[in-house]
């Protein structure tokens, strides 16, 4: 068993045995918030592969933990910023799970940074205590003047509108590395999507074995068999795309393996695979699949919102085409 397999097993056991545990306890007890934090700042010194293993399990469990915005976006943004003072100040707090965080990437809002004061609005931001914003060519930490929680389709992934009215902005690093931060977040999200799609396949297969019609399990009918076989191929292909994105950083410079390209592939494929798997899960469950009592609708809602989080699949394909075709 590899290290990532062991990590995946520990996270799955924790999520199944202690549902509803606060983020601070989950992050602190398992150390997952600091997976990508260097050891000198209290982290585990891991990389995208370990992050992907945790993300896949969180997606499988449809967890509301702010892992993506805290342990991936915020941690990677601070690291990419390269500011020693900011890393010493922020990374230990994030690694210990003491605070959640969120990051507004360039283009996420209409922001203006002048004389150390930040103004503007980010219409949709992942919810987090600590707010980091790319503005004025740098990464800054700022406290919003106002937060408004959106009523979203997927309630397990809260979104907020953040308003800044000439609030003091504290430098947290250089802003030039934001594209890499985005791509690492896309890779982690792809792993989450793969976990959710795999869980949809598991529940659909189990139901097809136990649900009987005309004296036979519905899984014995050719049409259902074909659906499940197609879903298996889709999920395994999504897992390959997600693993490719998670491992791309280790083979930087190798043709076809650069992070930007691999993340665009994963962002496109895994989004659509999750949407398909969640939809087919509802179809195979039939009438019960569309009821609020069954969790199938929750996976479909997460798949729908995830497909827009860092841009829709079409945007990832456009980015990939521009890179590959010039």
N, C-alpha and C positions, 0 to 999 in steps of 0.2 A: 504494500500500500504506500503510495506516494504521500508527500507532505500535504499537497492540495487535497488528496482524497481524505486524509485524516481531518483536515480542516473542514472539509465539506460535511463529514460525518458528525463532527462536534457541533457545528452550527445547526444541522438538521435536528439533532437530538435536543439541543437547547430550545429551539423554536417549537418543537412538538411537546416538550415536557413543561415549558414555562411560558405559555401564551400570555400576552398582556404585560410582560415585564417591561419596565421603562427603558428607554434608550440608554440612559446613564448606566443602568445595571448590566444590560446586554453588552454594551461597548466596553465597560470596565472589566467585567468578569472574563470575557473572552478575548479582550484586546484587539477586537476587529477594527475599531476606529483608528488605531495606529498601525495598521498593516503596512501602509506605504510610507510611514513616517520613519526617517532615519533613526538608528539606534541612539545616537547622541542626543536626540530630542525626546527620548522616551518611547519610541515606536519599535516595531518589529523589523524594520528594514526590508520588508518584502516588496513585491512588484505587482504588475498587472495580473499575473497568473493567480496569485493568492487572492487578490481583490476580486477577480472573476469568479473564483470558487465560492466566496461568500455571497457575492451578488446573485449567483445562480440559485443558491438556497433561499435567499430572501425573496426572489421572484417566485420560486416554487411555492413558498408559504404565503405569498401575497402580503408580505410584511410591510407595515407602515413606517418602519424605522428610517430615519434620515441618513442612511448610509451613503447613498449616491452623492448627495450634496455636501455631506460633511467629510467622509473618509476619502472621497475621490475628488470632487470639484475643489473644495476648500483646501485640502491638504496639497493637492497638486498645484493649485494656483500659488500658494505661499512658497512652495519649493521652487517653482518656476520663476518666481519673482526675484529670488537670489538675495534678498535683503537679510543679512545675518541677524539684525536686531528683531525684525519681524518674525523670523523663523524661531528664534529663541523665546519670543513672547507668545506666539500663537500655536506652534506645533505641539508642545507638551500639553496644552489645554485640550486641543482637538484629539490627540492620541489617547488621553485618559478618559475621553467621553464626557468630560465635564460640561461641555457646551456643544450644541449642534451648530451648524453653519450653513450658509448658502452663498452662491456666487452669481453675480450678474455679468454675463459675458458681453463683449462689444456687440451692439445691435439689439440687445435685450430691452433697452429703454432709451429714452431721450434724456441724456444726462450732460451736465456742464460742470466742470471743475475749474474754479477761478479763485486765486488767492487762498488756496487751501480750504475752500468752502464748496460743498457739493449741492447741486440743485437738480431737480428733474424727477422723473417717474419711471419706474420699472413696472409695466402692467402685469406681468406674470413672472413670479419668482418662486422657486421651491422654498418651502418654509424652513427657516433656520434662525437660531438666536443671533449668532454673529453674522454680520453682513459684509461681504467683500465685493467690491465693484471695480470693474475696469472702466476708467474714465481719464481723459487727459493724457493718454499714453502711459498710464501707470495703474498699478493695483492699489486700491485704498480701502481702508476700513472705515465705515461710517454707520451711525445709528439713524435709522429712518425717522423722520418726523411723524409719519403715520404708517400703520400697517392695516390693510383691509383684507380679510380672509375671503377668498372666492368660494362660491358654492359650486363645486366641481362634480363632473360625472363620476370620477374616481375619487372617493372620499379618503382612500388610503394613501393618497399622494397629495397633501395639501399644497395649494398655491396661494400666494399673496400678492397684492399690489403694494409696492413700496414707494413712498413719496419722501423726497429729500428737499427741504427748504432752507438752503444756505447753512447746512450742518457742517461742523468741522470734520474734515477727512484726514485720517492718519495714514501716511504712506505704509504700504505693506509689501512693496516690491515693484520690480519693473513689469511693464505690461506687454512686452514683446512676445512672451511665450504662451499667450492665450489660446492659440490654435491647437497646440499640443494638449493643453488642459482640456479643451473641448473634445478632442479625439479620444483621450483616455476616458472621459465621461461617457462618450458614445460606446466605447468598447465595454465598459462596465454595465451600461444599460442593456447592451446586446446580450450579455450573460444573464441579466435579470429576465429578459424576454424569453431566452431559451429555457430558463427554469420554469417560467409560467407556462410556456407551450408544452414542456415535458409533463407538467402536472395535468394539463388538460388531456393529453394523450393517455396518461395513466387512469384518470377517472372515467374517460370515455370507454377505454378497454375493459375496465372492471364492470361498468354498467352493462356493456354488451354481452358479458358473460353471464350476468345474473338476471337480466330482464328477459322474460320469455313471452313469445307470441306464437300462436298456432302450435303450442307444445314444444317449441324449440327456443334456445337462446338466440337473441337477435344477432349476436355475433357470428352465427353460423350462416346468415344470409349473405349472399355474394356482394350485394351493394354495400352492406356495412363492413364486410371484410376489406373491400377495396378502399373505403374511406379511411379505415384504420391503417392500412398498409401505406397509403399516400401520406397520412399524418406522420407515421414513423420515419419515412424518408425525409419529410419536411423538417421534423424536429432534429434529426441527426445532422442534416445539412446546416441547420441554424447553429447547432453546437459547434460544428467545424468552423463556421464563419466567426463565431464569437471567440473560439480558442485561437483562431488566426489573428484576430485583433489583439487579444491579450498577450500573444507571444511576439507580436510584430516588433516591439521595441528592442527585443534582444537581437533581432536580425536586421537592424536598421541599415539601409544601404543595399540590401539584397533585393534584386528585382522582384516585384510583386509582394514584398513583405514589409514595405514601409508603413509606418503607423497611420498616416493620413489615408492612404489607399485602403488598408485593411479595415480601418474604422468605417470608411464610407461603404464598403461591401457589407460589413456586419450591420451597420445602421439601416441599410436598405433591406437586406434579406431577412434579418431577425424580426424587424417590425412587421413585415408582411406575413412571415411564418406564424408569429404569435396571433395576429388577427385571424388567420385562417384556422389555426388550431382551436382558438377560443370559440369561433363560430361553429365549427364542426362538432365541438364538444356539446354545445347547446342542441344541435340538430340530432345527434345520436341519443341524447337524453330525452328528446321529444318534449311533451308537454311540461314535465317537471323541470326541464332545463330553463324555461323562461319564467319560472316563479322566483320570487324574492327569497323564498326559503332555501333554495338551492344555490350553492356558491358559484355555479357556472357563469351567471351574469356578472359577478364581480371580476372574474378573469377577463371577460370580454370588455368591461369598462376599463380595466387597467391596460389591456392591449390597445384600446382605442386612444387613450391619453398618452401612452408611451410612444405611439407612432407619431406624435406631434412634438414631443418634448425637446429634442434637439434638431427639429426639422423633420418633415415627412419623408418617406422613402424616395420620392421624386427628387427632393433637394440633395439627398446623399448621392443619388445616381448622377445628378447634374455635376456635382463636385467631382465625382469619380471620372466622369467623361472629360471634364476640363483637364484633369490631371493626366489621364491616359492618352487622350486624343489631342491634347494641346489646344 
